[in-house]
């Protein structure tokens, strides 16, 4: 589900919108490390949470 994510991509966690915008730091299998503006560095279990890609061009 999150297989397309690569370091540098901007994402949001729909289950925690208060975390704000996040930048993917790494993805190893289903473990995704994201640095969120309001919540700091979080390790996400990609089997449980589908992150939303943020398109800054729109």
Backbone as JSON, one array per atom type, in Angstrom:
{
  "sequence": "XXXXXXXXXXXXXXXXXXXXXXXXXXXXXXXXXXXXXXXXXXXXXXXXXXXXXXXXXX",
  "N": [[0.81, -1.2, 0.0], [1.97, 1.23, 0.72], [4.09, 1.1, -0.92], [5.13, 2.73, -2.91], [6.38, 4.86, -1.75], [9.19, 6.98, -1.21], [12.31, 8.21, 0.12], [12.22, 11.66, 0.95], [9.75, 12.29, -0.12], [6.62, 13.97, 0.45], [4.15, 13.58, 2.92], [1.0, 12.84, 4.57], [-0.53, 11.68, 7.57], [-3.5, 10.17, 7.6], [-4.83, 9.2, 9.81], [-3.9, 10.71, 11.85], [-4.17, 13.69, 11.61], [-3.35, 15.96, 12.98], [-0.62, 15.81, 13.2], [0.45, 17.05, 11.07], [2.24, 18.01, 8.07], [4.52, 15.67, 6.68], [7.83, 14.4, 6.03], [9.15, 11.75, 4.25], [11.69, 9.76, 5.54], [12.88, 7.27, 5.4], [12.19, 3.99, 4.03], [11.8, 0.78, 4.84], [10.88, -2.18, 3.94], [7.84, -2.67, 5.49], [8.18, -0.73, 7.34], [8.16, 2.62, 7.87], [9.85, 5.57, 8.15], [9.12, 8.75, 9.17], [9.43, 12.25, 9.27], [7.53, 14.38, 10.92], [6.03, 17.62, 10.87], [4.67, 18.62, 13.16], [4.88, 16.55, 15.0], [7.32, 15.36, 15.09], [9.88, 12.83, 14.56], [8.59, 9.79, 13.46], [7.97, 6.3, 13.42], [6.27, 4.44, 11.18], [3.97, 1.8, 10.83], [3.48, 0.36, 7.95], [1.66, -1.61, 7.3], [-0.54, -1.09, 8.75], [-1.21, 1.59, 8.52], [-2.05, 3.73, 5.91], [-0.33, 6.05, 4.27], [-0.93, 9.35, 3.03], [0.01, 10.74, 0.01], [1.35, 13.93, -0.56], [0.85, 16.43, -2.84], [2.64, 19.05, -3.75], [2.46, 20.73, -5.86], [-0.11, 21.43, -6.47]],
  "CA": [[0.0, 0.0, 0.0], [2.88, 2.37, 0.76], [5.27, 0.65, -1.66], [5.62, 3.78, -3.81], [7.04, 5.93, -1.0], [10.64, 7.08, -1.26], [12.81, 9.32, 0.92], [12.02, 13.0, 0.4], [8.35, 12.53, -0.46], [5.82, 14.6, 1.5], [2.98, 12.77, 3.22], [0.18, 13.1, 5.76], [-1.13, 10.49, 8.17], [-4.93, 10.49, 7.74], [-5.28, 8.81, 11.14], [-3.39, 11.71, 12.81], [-3.97, 14.94, 10.85], [-2.7, 16.97, 13.82], [0.82, 15.69, 13.03], [0.84, 17.95, 9.98], [2.97, 17.51, 6.92], [5.7, 14.89, 7.03], [8.75, 14.03, 4.96], [9.64, 10.39, 4.39], [13.13, 9.66, 5.75], [13.29, 5.96, 4.89], [11.18, 2.92, 4.0], [12.41, -0.55, 4.81], [9.72, -3.07, 4.03], [6.63, -1.98, 5.94], [8.56, 0.29, 8.33], [8.38, 3.91, 7.21], [10.23, 6.63, 9.09], [8.66, 10.04, 8.66], [9.63, 13.39, 10.16], [6.34, 15.22, 10.83], [6.23, 19.0, 11.32], [4.12, 18.85, 14.5], [5.01, 15.38, 15.87], [8.68, 14.86, 15.06], [10.16, 11.58, 13.84], [7.72, 8.66, 13.8], [8.09, 5.09, 12.61], [4.92, 4.02, 10.83], [3.77, 0.44, 10.34], [2.76, 0.48, 6.68], [0.58, -2.6, 7.2], [-1.68, -0.57, 9.5], [-1.52, 2.97, 8.13], [-1.75, 4.11, 4.53], [-0.02, 7.47, 4.25], [-1.39, 10.08, 1.85], [1.03, 11.53, -0.67], [0.99, 15.35, -0.69], [1.35, 17.03, -4.08], [2.8, 20.48, -3.46], [2.26, 21.5, -7.09], [-1.52, 21.79, -6.66]],
  "C": [[0.85, 1.26, 0.0], [4.15, 2.09, -0.03], [5.89, 1.73, -2.54], [6.42, 4.85, -3.08], [8.56, 5.82, -1.06], [11.08, 8.24, -0.37], [12.65, 10.66, 0.19], [10.58, 13.31, 0.07], [7.61, 13.13, 0.75], [4.52, 13.82, 1.66], [2.2, 13.36, 4.4], [-0.32, 11.75, 6.27], [-2.61, 10.8, 8.38], [-5.49, 10.11, 9.11], [-4.83, 9.82, 12.21], [-3.13, 13.02, 12.08], [-3.27, 16.04, 11.66], [-1.18, 16.9, 13.75], [1.33, 16.6, 11.94], [1.56, 17.23, 8.86], [4.21, 16.76, 7.38], [6.55, 14.58, 5.81], [9.29, 12.63, 5.24], [11.17, 10.42, 4.5], [13.67, 8.34, 5.19], [12.07, 5.03, 4.85], [11.92, 1.61, 3.84], [11.28, -1.54, 5.02], [8.49, -2.27, 4.4], [6.91, -0.91, 6.99], [8.94, 1.58, 7.61], [8.7, 4.94, 8.27], [9.91, 7.96, 8.44], [8.94, 11.1, 9.71], [8.46, 14.35, 9.95], [6.61, 16.58, 11.47], [5.81, 19.19, 12.78], [4.36, 17.69, 15.47], [6.41, 14.8, 15.88], [8.8, 13.55, 14.3], [9.28, 10.46, 14.37], [8.01, 7.5, 12.87], [6.69, 4.53, 12.43], [4.94, 2.57, 10.36], [2.89, 0.52, 9.11], [1.69, -0.56, 6.47], [-0.68, -2.09, 7.87], [-2.13, 0.8, 9.05], [-1.12, 3.19, 6.68], [-1.55, 5.63, 4.53], [-0.51, 8.09, 2.95], [-0.25, 10.9, 1.29], [0.51, 12.95, -0.85], [1.65, 15.88, -1.95], [1.44, 18.52, -3.88], [2.61, 21.36, -4.7], [0.83, 21.95, -7.31], [-1.99, 22.72, -5.59]]
}
